[in-house]
Amino acid sequence: MLDHGGPAARRPKDQIEEKQWSKWLKAWHQRDQDVVELTADAIAERVMGVPYGYQGPCWVQSFDAAHARPMGLR
C-alpha cells in the first residue's frame, strides 16, 4: 500500500478490516497509469533501500534522484 506519496508499506491482509480491503481492491482495479507508475517506483525504492525518483530536463529515472515522478509523465 502507498500512503499519499510516502514509502510503500506491506500490511498483512489479516490486519486490515474487510471493508477497507474491499475499498483498496476497488481502487486498484480503477487505477490509472500514474498510479501504476507511482506504485512501481515505491516498490523499487523499498526493495533497493534508496530513494527512487526522476532528475534532469528529460526526467530520467534514477536511484537517489531528488524529485518524485511528475503526474502525467509518459
Secondary structure, DSSP 8 states (H G I E B T S, - for coil): -B-TTS-B----GGGS-HHHHHHHHHHHHT--HHHHHHHHHHHHHHHHSS-EEEETTTTEEEET-SB---TT--
